[in-house]
């Protein structure tokens, strides 16, 4: 079976499809009754720049790598969850996961070169990254990452390609 590319416009529907797949298992593994709509948190994919830590959870917005975002926070950077890098065509090129803080993992892929103005990137054509928090049930973050990797093709995720 040939995998298709994940486009930014399909990320929210992929998240909802994932929650439909795991359905009743959510309540079993999380030891709580959880509303799927609340768990999916309705992704807010805007271009809001986060200026303070108190705004971290206001958006899952796109964090543009080359657009002078140095003075801004990555959305949901202190949350556990999944992050996806996209190129200028808005196609996903890498999906990753963090069980501590999304921001820590993302910034291991983005760093400063000593004598250059632009950041160092593990993925040269990356334009922006989107954070998908799993604060209510962090045990599902690895499952969602795996779901994405099995359903879509990512240029820099070699495990399933």
DSSP file (Angstrom, degrees, kcal/mol; ACC not computed):
  #  RESIDUE AA STRUCTURE BP1 BP2  ACC     N-H-->O    O-->H-N    N-H-->O    O-->H-N    TCO  KAPPA ALPHA  PHI   PSI    X-CA   Y-CA   Z-CA
    1    1 A X              0   0    0      0, 0.0     2,-0.4     0, 0.0     0, 0.0   0.000 360.0 360.0 360.0 130.3    0.0    0.0    0.0
    2    2 A X        -     0   0    0      1,-0.0     2,-0.2   151,-0.0   151,-0.0  -0.683 360.0-137.8 -85.4 130.8    1.4    3.4   -1.0
    3    3 A X        -     0   0    0     -2,-0.4     2,-0.2   149,-0.1   149,-0.2  -0.596  14.4-139.2 -86.7 148.7    1.4    6.0    1.7
    4    4 A X  E     -a  152   0A   0    147,-0.8   149,-2.2    -2,-0.2     2,-0.2  -0.629  24.3 -96.9-102.8 165.8    0.3    9.6    0.9
    5    5 A X  E     -a  153   0A   0    147,-0.2     2,-0.6    -2,-0.2   149,-0.1  -0.549  34.1-122.0 -79.1 145.3    1.8   12.9    2.1
    6    6 A X        -     0   0    0    147,-0.6    86,-3.3    86,-0.3     2,-0.3  -0.802  27.1-159.8 -89.0 120.9    0.2   14.6    5.1
    7    7 A X  B >   -B   91   0B   0     -2,-0.6     3,-2.3    84,-0.2     4,-0.4  -0.733  28.8-114.9 -98.1 150.4   -0.8   18.1    4.2
    8    8 A X  G >  S+     0   0    0     82,-2.2     3,-1.2    -2,-0.3     4,-0.4   0.822 114.7  62.2 -54.1 -33.6   -1.4   20.7    6.9
    9    9 A X  G 3  S+     0   0    0      1,-0.2     4,-0.3    81,-0.2    -1,-0.3   0.682 104.1  49.2 -68.6 -15.9   -5.1   20.9    6.0
   10   10 A X  G <> S+     0   0    0     -3,-2.3     4,-2.0     1,-0.1    -1,-0.2   0.411  83.5  91.4-101.8   1.0   -5.5   17.2    7.0
   11   11 A X  H <> S+     0   0    0     -3,-1.2     4,-1.9    -4,-0.4    -2,-0.1   0.910  87.3  46.9 -68.0 -41.0   -3.8   17.3   10.4
   12   12 A X  H  > S+     0   0    0     -4,-0.4     4,-2.3     1,-0.2    -1,-0.2   0.918 112.9  48.8 -67.7 -42.0   -7.0   18.0   12.4
   13   13 A X  H  > S+     0   0    0     -4,-0.3     4,-2.6     1,-0.2    -1,-0.2   0.864 109.5  53.8 -66.0 -33.5   -9.0   15.3   10.6
   14   14 A X  H  X S+     0   0    0     -4,-2.0     4,-2.3     2,-0.2    -1,-0.2   0.902 108.0  50.1 -64.4 -40.0   -6.1   12.8   11.2
   15   15 A X  H  X S+     0   0    0     -4,-1.9     4,-2.0     2,-0.2    -2,-0.2   0.924 112.5  46.1 -63.4 -44.9   -6.2   13.6   14.9
   16   16 A X  H  X S+     0   0    0     -4,-2.3     4,-1.9     2,-0.2    -2,-0.2   0.897 111.5  52.0 -66.6 -39.8   -9.9   13.0   15.1
   17   17 A X  H  X S+     0   0    0     -4,-2.6     4,-2.0     1,-0.2    -1,-0.2   0.905 108.1  53.0 -60.4 -41.3   -9.6    9.8   13.1
   18   18 A X  H  X S+     0   0    0     -4,-2.3     4,-2.0     1,-0.2     5,-0.2   0.932 108.4  48.9 -59.1 -47.0   -7.0    8.6   15.5
   19   19 A X  H  X S+     0   0    0     -4,-2.0     4,-1.6     1,-0.2    -1,-0.2   0.830 108.8  53.3 -66.4 -30.7   -9.3    9.2   18.5
   20   20 A X  H  < S+     0   0    0     -4,-1.9    -1,-0.2     2,-0.2    -2,-0.2   0.886 108.4  51.7 -66.7 -37.7  -12.1    7.3   16.8
   21   21 A X  H  < S+     0   0    0     -4,-2.0    -2,-0.2     1,-0.2    -1,-0.2   0.896 115.2  39.2 -65.7 -41.2   -9.7    4.4   16.3
   22   22 A X  H >X S+     0   0    0     -4,-2.0     3,-2.4     1,-0.2     4,-0.6   0.716  85.5 142.9 -85.3 -19.5   -8.7    4.3   20.0
   23   23 A X  H >X S+     0   0    0     -4,-1.6     3,-1.5     1,-0.3     4,-0.5   0.239  71.9  15.4  26.2-110.4  -12.2    5.0   21.2
   24   24 A X  H 3> S+     0   0    0      1,-0.3     4,-1.3     2,-0.2     3,-0.3   0.708 115.3  73.7 -67.8 -20.5  -13.0    3.1   24.3
   25   25 A X  H <> S+     0   0    0     -3,-2.4     4,-2.7     1,-0.2     5,-0.3   0.790  85.4  67.3 -63.4 -26.4   -9.3    2.3   24.9
   26   26 A X  H <X S+     0   0    0     -3,-1.5     4,-2.5    -4,-0.6     6,-0.3   0.950 101.2  45.7 -57.8 -50.4   -8.8    5.9   26.0
   27   27 A X  H  X>S+     0   0    0     -4,-0.5     5,-0.9    -3,-0.3     4,-0.6   0.868 113.9  49.9 -63.4 -36.4  -10.9    5.4   29.1
   28   28 A X  H  <5S+     0   0    0     -4,-1.3     3,-0.4     2,-0.2    -2,-0.2   0.955 116.6  38.0 -66.9 -51.1   -9.2    2.1   29.9
   29   29 A X  H  <5S+     0   0    0     -4,-2.7    -2,-0.2     1,-0.2    -1,-0.2   0.829 119.6  46.1 -72.8 -32.4   -5.6    3.3   29.6
   30   30 A X  H  <5S-     0   0    0     -4,-2.5    -1,-0.2    -5,-0.3    -2,-0.2   0.520  98.8-135.3 -89.9  -4.2   -6.1    6.8   31.1
   31   31 A X  T  <5S+     0   0    0     -4,-0.6     2,-0.3    -3,-0.4    -3,-0.2   0.829  74.1  83.9  55.4  34.8   -8.1    5.4   34.0
   32   32 A X  S   <S-     0   0    0     -5,-0.9     2,-0.7    -6,-0.3    -2,-0.2  -0.985  87.1-103.1-157.2 159.2  -10.7    8.2   33.6
   33   33 A X        -     0   0    0     -2,-0.3     2,-0.4    -3,-0.1    -6,-0.0  -0.819  46.8-175.5 -88.0 117.6  -13.7    9.1   31.5
   34   34 A X        -     0   0    0     -2,-0.7     2,-0.5   103,-0.0    -7,-0.1  -0.954  27.2-128.5-124.1 134.0  -12.5   11.5   28.9
   35   35 A X     >  -     0   0    0     -2,-0.4     4,-2.5     1,-0.2     5,-0.2  -0.674  17.5-144.0 -76.4 123.2  -14.5   13.5   26.3
   36   36 A X  H  > S+     0   0    0     -2,-0.5     4,-2.6     1,-0.2     5,-0.2   0.881 100.0  52.4 -60.5 -39.9  -12.8   12.8   22.9
   37   37 A X  H  > S+     0   0    0      1,-0.2     4,-0.9     2,-0.2     5,-0.4   0.900 111.6  46.9 -63.1 -38.9  -13.5   16.4   21.7
   38   38 A X  H  4 S+     0   0    0      1,-0.2     3,-0.3     2,-0.2    -2,-0.2   0.899 112.5  50.4 -66.9 -39.7  -11.9   17.8   24.9
   39   39 A X  H  < S+     0   0    0     -4,-2.5    -2,-0.2     1,-0.2    97,-0.2   0.895 108.8  49.9 -66.1 -40.7   -8.9   15.4   24.4
   40   40 A X  H  < S-     0   0    0     -4,-2.6    -1,-0.2    -5,-0.2    -2,-0.2   0.694  92.1-155.3 -74.0 -16.9   -8.4   16.4   20.8
   41   41 A X     <  -     0   0    0     -4,-0.9    -3,-0.1    -3,-0.3    -1,-0.1   0.550  40.4 -96.0  58.1  11.8   -8.5   20.1   22.0
   42   42 A X        -     0   0    0     -5,-0.4    -1,-0.2     1,-0.1   -30,-0.0   0.911  46.9-109.3  45.4  93.3   -9.6   21.3   18.5
   43   43 A X        -     0   0    0     -3,-0.2     2,-0.7     1,-0.1    -1,-0.1  -0.211  24.8-154.7 -55.5 134.9   -6.4   22.4   16.9
   44   44 A X        -     0   0    0     -3,-0.1    16,-2.0     2,-0.1     2,-1.3  -0.880  12.3-174.3-112.4  95.2   -6.0   26.1   16.4
   45   45 A X        +     0   0    0     -2,-0.7     2,-0.2    15,-0.1    -2,-0.0  -0.629  31.0 131.5 -96.9  79.0   -3.6   26.4   13.4
   46   46 A X        -     0   0    0     -2,-1.3    16,-2.3     2,-0.1    -2,-0.1  -0.523  65.9-112.5-114.9-175.1   -3.0   30.2   13.3
   47   47 A X        +     0   0    0     14,-0.2     2,-0.1    -2,-0.2    17,-0.1   0.012  58.0 148.8-110.4  27.2    0.1   32.3   13.0
   48   48 A X        -     0   0    0      1,-0.1     2,-0.5    10,-0.0    27,-0.1  -0.400  43.7-135.8 -64.1 131.3   -0.1   33.9   16.5
   49   49 A X        -     0   0    0     -2,-0.1     2,-0.6    14,-0.1    25,-0.1  -0.813  15.6-136.2 -90.3 126.2    3.3   34.7   17.9
   50   50 A X  B     +C   73   0C   0     23,-0.7    23,-2.7    -2,-0.5     3,-0.1  -0.731  26.6 174.9 -88.2 115.8    3.4   33.6   21.6
   51   51 A X        +     0   0    0     -2,-0.6     2,-0.3    21,-0.2    -1,-0.2   0.686  61.5  29.9 -97.1 -20.5    5.1   36.3   23.7
   52   52 A X  S >  S-     0   0    0      1,-0.1     3,-1.8    21,-0.1     4,-0.2  -0.958  76.6-115.4-140.1 158.0    4.7   34.9   27.2
   53   53 A X  G >  S+     0   0    0     -2,-0.3     3,-1.5     1,-0.3     4,-0.2   0.796 111.5  67.4 -61.1 -28.2    4.5   31.5   28.9
   54   54 A X  G 3  S+     0   0    0      1,-0.3    -1,-0.3     2,-0.1     3,-0.2   0.684 100.1  51.0 -67.1 -15.5    0.9   32.3   30.0
   55   55 A X  G X  S+     0   0    0     -3,-1.8     3,-2.1     1,-0.2     4,-0.3   0.397  76.5 106.5 -98.9   1.5   -0.1   32.1   26.3
   56   56 A X  G X  S+     0   0    0     -3,-1.5    20,-2.1     1,-0.3     3,-0.5   0.805  82.8  42.6 -54.5 -35.6    1.5   28.8   25.5
   57   57 A X  G 3  S+     0   0    0     -3,-0.2    -1,-0.3    -4,-0.2    -2,-0.1   0.306  88.6  90.9 -96.8   9.2   -1.8   26.8   25.3
   58   58 A X  G <  S+     0   0    0     -3,-2.1     2,-0.3     1,-0.1    -1,-0.2   0.652  98.1   7.4 -79.3 -14.7   -3.8   29.4   23.4
   59   59 A X    <   -     0   0    0     -3,-0.5   -14,-0.1    -4,-0.3    17,-0.1  -0.985  46.2-145.5-158.3 159.0   -2.8   28.0   20.0
   60   60 A X        +     0   0    0    -16,-2.0    71,-0.9    -2,-0.3     3,-0.2   0.182  58.2 162.9-104.2   9.2   -1.1   25.0   18.2
   61   61 A X        -     0   0    0    -17,-0.6    70,-0.5     1,-0.2     2,-0.4   0.479  47.0 -85.3 -30.7 164.7   -0.1   27.7   15.7
   62   62 A X        -     0   0    0    -16,-2.3     2,-0.9    68,-0.1    68,-0.2  -0.641  33.2-150.4 -79.5 128.8    2.6   27.4   13.2
   63   63 A X  E     -D  129   0D   0     66,-2.5    66,-1.4    -2,-0.4     2,-0.3  -0.873  16.1-147.3-101.3 102.4    6.0   28.3   14.5
   64   64 A X  E     -D  128   0D   0     -2,-0.9     3,-0.5    64,-0.2     5,-0.3  -0.567   3.7-154.7 -77.3 128.8    7.9   29.6   11.5
   65   65 A X  S    S+     0   0    0     62,-2.3     4,-0.3    -2,-0.3    54,-0.2   0.866  87.9  34.9 -74.8 -39.5   11.6   28.8   11.7
   66   66 A X  S    S+     0   0    0     61,-0.5    -1,-0.2     1,-0.2     2,-0.2   0.254  93.5  91.3-101.4  12.8   13.0   31.6    9.6
   67   67 A X  S    S-     0   0    0     -3,-0.5    -1,-0.2     1,-0.0    -3,-0.1  -0.251 107.4 -90.8-108.7  46.3   10.6   34.4   10.4
   68   68 A X  S    S+     0   0    0     -2,-0.2     3,-0.5    -3,-0.2    -2,-0.1   0.877  75.4 146.4  53.4  44.1   12.3   36.1   13.4
   69   69 A X    >   +     0   0    0     -5,-0.3     3,-2.4    -4,-0.3    -1,-0.1   0.318  32.8 109.8 -89.5   7.8   10.6   34.0   15.9
   70   70 A X  T 3  S+     0   0    0      1,-0.3    -1,-0.2    -5,-0.1    -2,-0.1   0.813  78.6  48.6 -54.1 -33.2   13.6   34.0   18.2
   71   71 A X  T 3  S+     0   0    0     -3,-0.5     2,-0.3     2,-0.1    -1,-0.3   0.294 104.6  76.4 -91.8  10.2   11.8   36.2   20.8
   72   72 A X  S <  S-     0   0    0     -3,-2.4     2,-0.2   -20,-0.0   -21,-0.2  -0.830  77.7-114.7-123.1 159.1    8.7   34.0   20.8
   73   73 A X  B     -C   50   0C   0    -23,-2.7   -23,-0.7    -2,-0.3     2,-0.4  -0.607  28.6-112.0 -90.2 149.8    7.7   30.7   22.4
   74   74 A X    >   -     0   0    0     -2,-0.2     3,-1.7     1,-0.1     4,-0.2  -0.677  48.1-101.0 -72.6 129.9    6.8   27.5   20.5
   75   75 A X  T 3  S+     0   0    0     -2,-0.4   -18,-0.2     1,-0.3   -19,-0.1  -0.273 103.3   1.8 -54.7 137.4    3.1   26.9   21.1
   76   76 A X  T >  S+     0   0    0    -20,-2.1     3,-1.9   -17,-0.1    26,-0.5   0.765  84.7 153.4  57.1  29.5    2.5   24.2   23.7
   77   77 A X  T <   +     0   0    0     -3,-1.7    26,-2.3     1,-0.3    27,-0.5   0.734  68.8  49.4 -64.6 -22.7    6.3   24.0   24.2
   78   78 A X  T 3  S+     0   0    0     23,-0.2    -1,-0.3    -4,-0.2     2,-0.2   0.363  96.8  95.5 -96.3   6.6    5.9   22.8   27.8
   79   79 A X  S <  S-     0   0    0     -3,-1.9    23,-2.7     1,-0.0     2,-0.3  -0.531  76.7-116.7 -93.3 159.8    3.4   20.1   26.9
   80   80 A X        +     0   0    0     21,-0.2    54,-3.5    -2,-0.2     2,-0.3  -0.720  67.6  80.9 -85.3 144.9    3.8   16.4   26.2
   81   81 A X  E    S-FE  98 133D   0     17,-2.6    17,-3.0    -2,-0.3     2,-0.3  -1.000  72.1 -43.7 160.0-156.9    2.8   15.5   22.7
   82   82 A X  E     -FE  97 132D   0     50,-2.4    50,-3.3    -2,-0.3     2,-0.4  -0.844  35.9-164.5-115.7 146.4    3.6   15.2   19.0
   83   83 A X  E     -FE  96 131D   0     13,-2.2    13,-2.8    -2,-0.3     2,-0.4  -0.977   2.8-161.1-130.9 147.8    5.2   17.8   16.7
   84   84 A X  E     -FE  95 130D   0     46,-2.2    46,-2.3    -2,-0.4     2,-0.4  -0.992   8.8-146.5-133.5 126.6    5.3   17.9   12.9
   85   85 A X  E     -FE  94 129D   0      9,-2.7     8,-2.9    -2,-0.4     9,-1.2  -0.752  19.5-165.7 -89.6 137.9    7.6   19.8   10.7
   86   86 A X  E     -FE  92 128D   0     42,-3.1    41,-3.4    -2,-0.4    42,-1.6  -0.897  10.5-137.0-122.1 151.8    6.2   21.1    7.4
   87   87 A X    >   -     0   0    0      4,-2.1     3,-1.9    -2,-0.3    39,-0.2  -0.317  43.3 -85.6 -94.1-175.5    7.8   22.5    4.2
   88   88 A X  T 3  S+     0   0    0     37,-0.5    38,-0.1     1,-0.3    -1,-0.0   0.720 129.1  59.9 -66.4 -21.2    6.8   25.6    2.2
   89   89 A X  T 3  S-     0   0    0      2,-0.1    -1,-0.3   -82,-0.0     3,-0.1   0.425 117.9-115.5 -82.6   1.1    4.3   23.4    0.2
   90   90 A X  S <  S+     0   0    0     -3,-1.9   -82,-2.2     1,-0.3     2,-0.4   0.788  70.5 139.9  65.8  31.5    2.6   22.7    3.6
   91   91 A X  B     -B    7   0B   0    -84,-0.2    -4,-2.1   -83,-0.1    -1,-0.3  -0.875  58.6-112.4-103.0 137.2    3.5   19.0    3.4
   92   92 A X  E     +F   86   0D   0    -86,-3.3    63,-0.4    -2,-0.4   -86,-0.3  -0.474  36.1 172.7 -68.5 133.7    4.7   17.2    6.5
   93   93 A X  E     +     0   0D   0     -8,-2.9    63,-2.7     1,-0.4     2,-0.3   0.556  65.4  16.6-117.2 -15.8    8.4   16.2    6.3
   94   94 A X  E     -F   85   0D   0     -9,-1.2    -9,-2.7    61,-0.2     2,-0.4  -0.946  56.4-164.6-158.6 136.4    9.0   14.9    9.9
   95   95 A X  E     +F   84   0D   0     -2,-0.3     2,-0.3   -11,-0.2   -11,-0.2  -0.981  19.4 167.4-121.3 136.1    6.9   13.8   12.8
   96   96 A X  E     -F   83   0D   0    -13,-2.8   -13,-2.2    -2,-0.4     2,-0.3  -0.850  18.8-143.7-140.1 175.9    8.3   13.4   16.3
   97   97 A X  E     -F   82   0D   0     -2,-0.3     2,-0.4   -15,-0.2   -15,-0.2  -0.986   5.3-165.1-145.5 149.6    7.1   13.0   19.9
   98   98 A X  E     -F   81   0D   0    -17,-3.0   -17,-2.6    -2,-0.3     4,-0.2  -0.995  12.5-168.6-138.6 132.7    8.1   14.1   23.4
   99   99 A X  S    S+     0   0    0     -2,-0.4   -19,-0.1   -19,-0.2    -1,-0.1   0.282  92.2  35.2 -99.4   9.7    6.9   12.7   26.7
  100  100 A X  S    S-     0   0    0    -21,-0.2     2,-0.4   -19,-0.1     3,-0.1   0.582 129.8 -17.9-119.7 -75.7    8.5   15.6   28.6
  101  101 A X    >>  -     0   0    0      1,-0.1     4,-1.4   -21,-0.1     3,-0.6  -0.966  45.7-148.2-142.4 122.6    8.3   18.9   26.7
  102  102 A X  H 3> S+     0   0    0    -23,-2.7     4,-2.8   -26,-0.5     5,-0.2   0.889  99.6  59.3 -54.0 -42.6    7.6   19.4   23.0
  103  103 A X  H 3> S+     0   0    0    -26,-2.3     4,-2.5     1,-0.2    -1,-0.2   0.876 100.8  54.2 -57.7 -40.9    9.8   22.5   22.9
  104  104 A X  H <4 S+     0   0    0     -3,-0.6     4,-0.4   -27,-0.5    -1,-0.2   0.911 112.9  42.7 -60.6 -42.6   12.9   20.6   24.2
  105  105 A X  H >X S+     0   0    0     -4,-1.4     3,-1.1    -3,-0.2     4,-0.7   0.922 113.7  50.8 -70.5 -43.6   12.6   18.1   21.4
  106  106 A X  H >X S+     0   0    0     -4,-2.8     3,-1.4     1,-0.3     4,-1.0   0.919 108.0  52.6 -60.7 -43.5   11.8   20.6   18.7
  107  107 A X  H 3< S+     0   0    0     -4,-2.5    -1,-0.3     1,-0.3    -2,-0.2   0.560  97.5  65.5 -76.5  -4.9   14.8   22.8   19.6
  108  108 A X  H <4 S+     0   0    0     -3,-1.1    -1,-0.3    -4,-0.4    -2,-0.2   0.717 106.9  43.9 -78.0 -22.2   17.1   19.8   19.4
  109  109 A X  H << S+     0   0    0     -3,-1.4    13,-1.6    -4,-0.7     2,-0.5   0.672 117.2  50.6 -89.3 -21.0   16.2   19.9   15.6
  110  110 A X  E  < S+G  121   0E   0     -4,-1.0     2,-0.3    11,-0.2    11,-0.2  -0.977  72.6 147.7-119.7 123.7   16.6   23.7   15.4
  111  111 A X  E     -G  120   0E   0      9,-2.2     9,-5.3    -2,-0.5     2,-0.4  -0.930  45.5 -91.7-147.5 171.7   19.7   25.3   16.8
  112  112 A X  E     -G  119   0E   0     -2,-0.3     2,-0.4     7,-0.3     7,-0.2  -0.703  25.6-140.1 -89.9 135.5   22.0   28.2   16.2
  113  113 A X    >   -     0   0    0      5,-0.7     3,-0.8    -2,-0.4     0, 0.0  -0.754  27.1-122.0 -84.3 144.5   25.0   28.1   14.0
  114  114 A X  T 3  S+     0   0    0     -2,-0.4    -1,-0.1     1,-0.2    -2,-0.0   0.897 100.5  21.7 -58.9 -48.9   27.8   30.0   15.6
  115  115 A X  T 3  S+     0   0    0     -3,-0.0     2,-0.3     2,-0.0    -1,-0.2   0.113 107.7  84.7-112.4  22.4   28.6   32.6   12.9
  116  116 A X    <   -     0   0    0     -3,-0.8    -3,-0.3     2,-0.1     4,-0.1  -0.915  67.2-136.9-127.9 153.5   25.4   32.6   10.8
  117  117 A X  S    S+     0   0    0     -2,-0.3     2,-0.2    -5,-0.1    -1,-0.1   0.801  83.8  71.1 -77.0 -30.1   22.1   34.5   11.1
  118  118 A X  S    S-     0   0    0      1,-0.1    -5,-0.7    -6,-0.0    -2,-0.1  -0.560  88.1-104.7 -91.7 154.0   19.8   31.6   10.3
  119  119 A X  E     -G  112   0E   0    -54,-0.2     2,-0.3    -2,-0.2    -7,-0.3  -0.298  30.9-110.1 -70.5 156.9   19.2   28.6   12.5
  120  120 A X  E     -G  111   0E   0     -9,-5.3    -9,-2.2    -4,-0.1     2,-0.4  -0.693  39.2-164.2 -79.1 139.0   20.7   25.2   12.0
  121  121 A X  E     -G  110   0E   0     -2,-0.3     3,-0.2   -11,-0.2   -11,-0.2  -0.984  30.6-151.1-129.1 140.0   18.0   22.6   10.9
  122  122 A X  S    S+     0   0    0    -13,-1.6     2,-0.5    -2,-0.4    -1,-0.1   0.785 103.1  43.9 -68.9 -27.7   18.0   18.9   10.8
  123  123 A X  S >  S-     0   0    0    -14,-0.3     3,-2.1     1,-0.1    -1,-0.3  -0.909  77.2-161.3-123.7 100.4   15.6   19.3    7.9
  124  124 A X  T 3  S+     0   0    0     -2,-0.5    -1,-0.1     1,-0.3    -2,-0.1   0.812  87.5  49.0 -56.4 -38.0   16.8   22.0    5.5
  125  125 A X  T 3  S+     0   0    0    -38,-0.0   -37,-0.5   -32,-0.0    -1,-0.3   0.412  79.0 128.0 -87.3   6.2   13.4   22.6    3.8
  126  126 A X    <   +     0   0    0     -3,-2.1   -39,-0.3     1,-0.2     3,-0.1  -0.406  28.7 174.5 -62.3 132.3   11.4   22.9    7.0
  127  127 A X        -     0   0    0    -41,-3.4   -62,-2.3     1,-0.4   -61,-0.5   0.759  61.8 -10.5-106.0 -42.7    9.4   26.1    7.1
  128  128 A X  E     -DE  64  86D   0    -42,-1.6   -42,-3.1   -64,-0.3    -1,-0.4  -0.967  56.2-134.8-153.7 167.8    7.4   25.7   10.3
  129  129 A X  E     -DE  63  85D   0    -66,-1.4   -66,-2.5    -2,-0.3     2,-0.4  -0.963  11.1-151.7-128.8 146.0    6.5   23.2   13.0
  130  130 A X  E     - E   0  84D   0    -46,-2.3   -46,-2.2    -2,-0.4     2,-0.4  -0.962  10.5-145.6-118.5 135.4    3.1   22.5   14.6
  131  131 A X  E     - E   0  83D   0    -71,-0.9     2,-0.5   -70,-0.5   -48,-0.2  -0.842   9.2-169.0-101.2 135.4    2.7   21.2   18.2
  132  132 A X  E     - E   0  82D   0    -50,-3.3   -50,-2.4    -2,-0.4     2,-0.1  -0.900  18.1-150.7-124.3 100.0   -0.1   18.8   19.2
  133  133 A X  E     - E   0  81D   0     -2,-0.5   -52,-0.3   -52,-0.2     3,-0.1  -0.367  19.2-171.0 -76.3 149.4   -0.3   18.5   23.0
  134  134 A X        +     0   0    0    -54,-3.5     7,-0.2     1,-0.1     3,-0.2  -0.410  34.4 141.2-128.0  53.5   -1.5   15.4   24.8
  135  135 A X        +     0   0    0      1,-0.2     3,-0.5     2,-0.2    -1,-0.1   0.859  68.9  51.4 -67.2 -36.8   -1.7   16.9   28.3
  136  136 A X  S    S+     0   0    0      1,-0.3    -1,-0.2   -97,-0.2     2,-0.1   0.793 132.3   9.8 -74.4 -26.5   -4.9   15.1   29.3
  137  137 A X    >   +     0   0    0     -3,-0.2     3,-2.1   -98,-0.1    -1,-0.3  -0.534  66.4 176.1-153.2  77.0   -3.6   11.6   28.4
  138  138 A X  G >  S+     0   0    0     -3,-0.5     3,-1.6     1,-0.3     4,-0.5   0.698  72.7  76.6 -62.8 -20.2    0.1   11.7   27.5
  139  139 A X  G 3  S+     0   0    0      1,-0.3     4,-0.5     2,-0.1    -1,-0.3   0.684  89.3  60.4 -64.7 -15.1    0.2    7.9   27.0
  140  140 A X  G <> S+     0   0    0     -3,-2.1     4,-2.5    -6,-0.2    -1,-0.3   0.602  81.0  83.1 -87.9 -11.6   -1.5    8.5   23.7
  141  141 A X  H <> S+     0   0    0     -3,-1.6     4,-2.5    -4,-0.2     5,-0.2   0.938  92.6  45.8 -59.4 -49.0    1.3   10.7   22.2
  142  142 A X  H  > S+     0   0    0     -4,-0.5     4,-2.3     1,-0.2    -1,-0.2   0.879 113.0  51.9 -62.1 -34.4    3.5    7.7   21.1
  143  143 A X  H  > S+     0   0    0     -4,-0.5     4,-2.4     2,-0.2    -1,-0.2   0.895 109.9  48.1 -68.2 -39.3    0.4    6.0   19.6
  144  144 A X  H  X S+     0   0    0     -4,-2.5     4,-2.5     2,-0.2    -2,-0.2   0.911 110.8  50.8 -68.3 -41.0   -0.5    9.1   17.6
  145  145 A X  H  X S+     0   0    0     -4,-2.5     4,-2.4    -5,-0.2    -2,-0.2   0.943 112.6  46.8 -59.1 -46.2    3.0    9.5   16.3
  146  146 A X  H  X S+     0   0    0     -4,-2.3     4,-1.9     1,-0.2    -2,-0.2   0.892 109.4  54.6 -62.4 -40.3    2.9    5.8   15.3
  147  147 A X  H  X S+     0   0    0     -4,-2.4     4,-1.6     2,-0.2    -1,-0.2   0.931 110.6  45.7 -57.6 -47.9   -0.5    6.3   13.7
  148  148 A X  H  X S+     0   0    0     -4,-2.5     4,-2.7     1,-0.2    -2,-0.2   0.924 112.0  51.2 -61.9 -45.0    0.8    9.2   11.6
  149  149 A X  H  < S+     0   0    0     -4,-2.4    -1,-0.2     1,-0.2    -2,-0.2   0.794 113.7  44.3 -66.1 -28.6    4.0    7.3   10.6
  150  150 A X  H  < S+     0   0    0     -4,-1.9    -1,-0.2    -5,-0.2    -2,-0.2   0.746 119.3  41.4 -86.1 -24.2    2.0    4.3    9.4
  151  151 A X  H  < S+     0   0    0     -4,-1.6  -147,-0.8    -5,-0.2     2,-0.3   0.779 118.9  34.1 -93.0 -29.7   -0.7    6.3    7.6
  152  152 A X  E  < S-a    4   0A   0     -4,-2.7     2,-0.4    -5,-0.2  -147,-0.2  -0.799  75.6-116.8-126.1 163.4    1.5    9.0    5.9
  153  153 A X  E     -a    5   0A   0   -149,-2.2  -147,-0.6    -2,-0.3     2,-0.4  -0.866  25.3-170.1-102.1 136.8    4.9    9.3    4.3
  154  154 A X    >   -     0   0    0     -2,-0.4     3,-0.9     3,-0.4   -61,-0.2  -0.994  22.2-139.1-127.7 129.5    7.5   11.6    5.9
  155  155 A X  T 3  S+     0   0    0     -2,-0.4   -61,-0.2   -63,-0.4    -1,-0.1   0.849 101.7  35.6 -56.8 -38.5   10.7   12.4    4.1
  156  156 A X  T 3  S+     0   0    0    -63,-2.7     2,-0.8     1,-0.1    -1,-0.2   0.378  94.6  87.3-105.0   3.8   12.9   12.3    7.3
  157  157 A X    <   +     0   0    0     -3,-0.9     4,-0.4   -64,-0.3    -3,-0.4  -0.884  50.9 174.3 -99.8 104.3   11.1    9.5    9.2
  158  158 A X        +     0   0    0     -2,-0.8    -1,-0.1     1,-0.2    -3,-0.0   0.599  56.7  83.4 -89.7 -11.1   12.9    6.5    7.9
  159  159 A X  S    S+     0   0    0      1,-0.2    -1,-0.2     2,-0.1    -2,-0.0   0.913 107.8  21.6 -60.7 -45.1   11.4    3.8   10.2
  160  160 A X              0   0    0     -3,-0.2    -1,-0.2     1,-0.2    -2,-0.1   0.481 360.0 360.0-104.0  -4.2    8.3    3.3    8.1
  161  161 A X              0   0    0     -4,-0.4    -1,-0.2    -7,-0.1    -2,-0.1   0.485 360.0 360.0 -77.3 360.0    9.4    4.6    4.7
